[in-house]
Amino acid sequence: MIKQYKPVKVVNFIACMVTLVIAFGTSCSRDPNPVDGIIKIDAAKGVVSVSPGDMEKIKEKIPVGDSRASRSYLKVNDKETVKVSGSGSNSAVFISEETPEMVNFYIKGTKDFVEKVIAKVHEITGVSLSLNRFELIAETKTYPAFRETEFSVLEKELGKNMTSLSRSSSSFNEVKTIKATFENGIQEVRLKFSEEFSSLKITIEGDQQFVDRIKALIEKSKKSET
């Protein structure tokens, strides 16, 4: 296992996230985490040098260890984007820069997942990764007595400062379920509204300030409908 990494400032990371939105804006929504509570998640962000064909290998070989894993690869105008996600908060995104041989990435999830991804990318590319390691939190909470109109207000509030990655709506026996995912860089919000149980289940991933801000938006959306 690689022990030392050089810290780096990813100057173009925000611009690269635009590419991510284009690439994955129509992907299926991921569910919130199954159990309510607060957990710490590991995260890493940085850059790595790749050779032709490496991005396809990264997409196929990153160890997710989950039968529900999602693996996506897209190439547009010589820019490559890879996204791999598994259960819970485990996900990794790789986006090529203006020069195709340099790739921005972020990884988040369990410590084991993050370290295995770093090791596998090093194995594929043959070079050390320049990255920053840090911790985030993932808070999952169920809000009872939550109405669809309140959910719509919350979606609009989230959309003011975050990017909508996906949204899906399904019905069974005329009972509606809505799932949505919003993202702002490495920070993410996953929502699931259940008409059957009149509830909202949400997972918020980010630093404490971000989590508190999203929870305030939830309270704001409830008050707006009272």
PyMOL commands that set and color helices and strands:
alter all, ss='L'
color gray80, all
select helices_A, chain A and resi 13-24+54-61+111-125+148-161+208-224
alter helices_A, ss='H'
color red, helices_A
select strands_A, chain A and resi 37-49+70-76+79-85+91-96+102-109+130-143+163-172+175-184+187-194+199-206
alter strands_A, ss='S'
color yellow, strands_A
deselect
rebuild
show_as cartoon
